[in-house]
Amino acid sequence: MKWLRAAAIGFLLIVAGASLGANFVAPAGYAHQFREEPDAEPSRQHLLGTDDLGRDRFSRVLYGTRVSLLLAPAAAFLSTLLALLIGGAAGFVGGRFERVVMAATDLFLSLPWLFLLLTVRALLPLNVSAITSVGITFALLGCLGWAGAARVICADARGMRQADFVLLARASGTTGTRLLLRQLVPNLWPIVLAQFWISIPVFILTEANLGMLGLGVTEPLPSWGSLLRELQSYPAISSQPWLFVPLIVFVVVVGSFHFLLRTEELPA
Amino acid sequence: MKRIGKHLLKLLLTLMVGGFLAATLVRLAPGFGTDEEQLDTRLNSTSLESLNKDLSPKENLATFYVHYAARLLRGDLGMSRTLDRPVRELIAERLPETMKSVVLGLALGWLMGLSLAVVTVMMRSVATDGLFTFLCGVLLCIPAAVWALLFVLARAPERFILALIVLPKIYSYSRNLLTRSAGLPHVLTAYAKGLSRGRIVAWHVFPTAAPQLLALFGVSVSIALATAVPVEALCDLPGIGQLAWKAALGRDLYLLTTLSVLVTAITLVANSGCELLGSMFRAREA
């Protein structure tokens, strides 16, 4: 399986490199309209054709990938950090504090994600710009996705609280923050890393679902959700199979993250 | 009985806290008291002022919550602003449709996922395991909304999408649970004594993994309900998922929060039921 992992890393690096360098690689800006060429077929100038507004689809795929590949890990970082703070503290302190925190976590886990996201998204002011909407969408994902990870981290931290090395550290006079930072956090690292990797494909998929429902990143900024939304033009799909290219890239990217995940999970 | 009572109390408390949080979220949201009409450039300043006055919150947070809770206790779920109909009526009309999809999706997803997991554990073949894991991995990478569109294109029965979304999760978790159970000393002893694989799985592997499988069932209810939103919205199925989507687009906050609390209640009941059954199972095993 090592070669598959290497292939997944290689593919992700290529996609990440191309999307980060979209300003140089893309033939046009994501919002630039070729008004005389709407719905154009793939050509040398437009590798994946143009959309109904005449925007170069290849450029939009690159910029959209950049949005998702930059912000999904950022959201994953936020949610994992929250999970580490909440779950780690609950597991470390224990007792009534742990019970209260875990009850709140259970409540959060019972709330159906997508319904909650729809609600919070609908609560936002009307006049949000595209950049703000993208930030808000991924920040919401980060803020709402900590509960599952917090439960796992709490269980691990609870187990460590009674571990021999912690008892030894306590016996040698290490307490409080020092014990937390020097003994517990380094040992929680593998599980924290695994939770981080688990969250990335989940957030990418959730953003895609939200975007396809018209509640994700707003136009003209592209994201995978808005790119996949093009599949809704049913009559066009049979005559324009290249509309499936963003979907294929999407599936391979999410699949690659899953491949990384399987090996990252092992130390946990 | 004591255990059931404890679970019911926990459920009620969680719902009350959830309802309070939902009401607070609605009231404090930056978008509360705003409407798309306010962006209409054709409106003059007097019309805008009157619209703003109509939409502006008339109660403080405490009064708002007391009124909200009192209405809920009376069974009054309010009116949907966008659809201009009582929320209770809308839910009564659409909930059965969603529940039909969820039940069918869960039944199919569990049947297929668990069957694949059992086959993997029984065959103990790397190739079978690799093939099923790969197939489920591919299913896991496709968003529910894309499945919905593909099913509409292929004119396939949309209710099966939920099964496709639930299947890979059921497979991967139940495979791990069953594999772990199959490695326990008493199961290995059973293998050594020459018991048939089917008998070992049915009598030794399943009972050990049952409490965790029940917990997984609770989680799968939540996944299926969340998947109902894109599926119903894009396949035009008149369930509460489509209602939530319409409410989100129309910023119908009362309807949206009521739906969220309702779905939370269903998830909590499913989780509590599974937890209760799991603990009863564990007690019997002990």
Boltz contact constraints between the chains, C-beta under 6 A:
constraints:
  - contact:
      token1: [A, 107]
      token2: [B, 14]
      max_distance: 6.0
  - contact:
      token1: [A, 110]
      token2: [B, 264]
      max_distance: 6.0
  - contact:
      token1: [A, 110]
      token2: [B, 267]
      max_distance: 6.0
  - contact:
      token1: [A, 110]
      token2: [B, 268]
      max_distance: 6.0
  - contact:
      token1: [A, 111]
      token2: [B, 264]
      max_distance: 6.0
  - contact:
      token1: [A, 112]
      token2: [B, 222]
      max_distance: 6.0
  - contact:
      token1: [A, 112]
      token2: [B, 225]
      max_distance: 6.0
  - contact:
      token1: [A, 112]
      token2: [B, 226]
      max_distance: 6.0
  - contact:
      token1: [A, 112]
      token2: [B, 263]
      max_distance: 6.0
  - contact:
      token1: [A, 113]
      token2: [B, 226]
      max_distance: 6.0
  - contact:
      token1: [A, 114]
      token2: [B, 226]
      max_distance: 6.0
  - contact:
      token1: [A, 114]
      token2: [B, 229]
      max_distance: 6.0
  - contact:
      token1: [A, 115]
      token2: [B, 244]
      max_distance: 6.0
  - contact:
      token1: [A, 115]
      token2: [B, 260]
      max_distance: 6.0
  - contact:
      token1: [A, 115]
      token2: [B, 263]
      max_distance: 6.0
  - contact:
      token1: [A, 118]
      token2: [B, 244]
      max_distance: 6.0
  - contact:
      token1: [A, 118]
      token2: [B, 248]
      max_distance: 6.0
  - contact:
      token1: [A, 119]
      token2: [B, 256]
      max_distance: 6.0
  - contact:
      token1: [A, 119]
      token2: [B, 260]
      max_distance: 6.0
  - contact:
      token1: [A, 122]
      token2: [B, 248]
      max_distance: 6.0
  - contact:
      token1: [A, 122]
      token2: [B, 251]
      max_distance: 6.0
  - contact:
      token1: [A, 122]
      token2: [B, 256]
      max_distance: 6.0
  - contact:
      token1: [A, 123]
      token2: [B, 29]
      max_distance: 6.0
  - contact:
      token1: [A, 123]
      token2: [B, 31]
      max_distance: 6.0
  - contact:
      token1: [A, 124]
      token2: [B, 31]
      max_distance: 6.0
  - contact:
      token1: [A, 125]
      token2: [B, 30]
      max_distance: 6.0
  - contact:
      token1: [A, 125]
      token2: [B, 31]
      max_distance: 6.0
  - contact:
      token1: [A, 126]
      token2: [B, 34]
      max_distance: 6.0
  - contact:
      token1: [A, 126]
      token2: [B, 39]
      max_distance: 6.0
  - contact:
      token1: [A, 205]
      token2: [B, 143]
      max_distance: 6.0
  - contact:
      token1: [A, 208]
      token2: [B, 143]
      max_distance: 6.0
  - contact:
      token1: [A, 209]
      token2: [B, 143]
      max_distance: 6.0
  - contact:
      token1: [A, 209]
      token2: [B, 144]
      max_distance: 6.0
  - contact:
      token1: [A, 209]
      token2: [B, 145]
      max_distance: 6.0
  - contact:
      token1: [A, 209]
      token2: [B, 230]
      max_distance: 6.0
  - contact:
      token1: [A, 212]
      token2: [B, 145]
      max_distance: 6.0
  - contact:
      token1: [A, 213]
      token2: [B, 230]
      max_distance: 6.0
  - contact:
      token1: [A, 213]
      token2: [B, 233]
      max_distance: 6.0
  - contact:
      token1: [A, 213]
      token2: [B, 245]
      max_distance: 6.0
  - contact:
      token1: [A, 215]
      token2: [B, 248]
      max_distance: 6.0
  - contact:
      token1: [A, 228]
      token2: [B, 146]
      max_distance: 6.0
  - contact:
      token1: [A, 231]
      token2: [B, 149]
      max_distance: 6.0
  - contact:
      token1: [A, 251]
      token2: [B, 141]
      max_distance: 6.0
  - contact:
      token1: [A, 254]
      token2: [B, 141]
      max_distance: 6.0
  - contact:
      token1: [A, 255]
      token2: [B, 141]
      max_distance: 6.0
  - contact:
      token1: [A, 258]
      token2: [B, 137]
      max_distance: 6.0
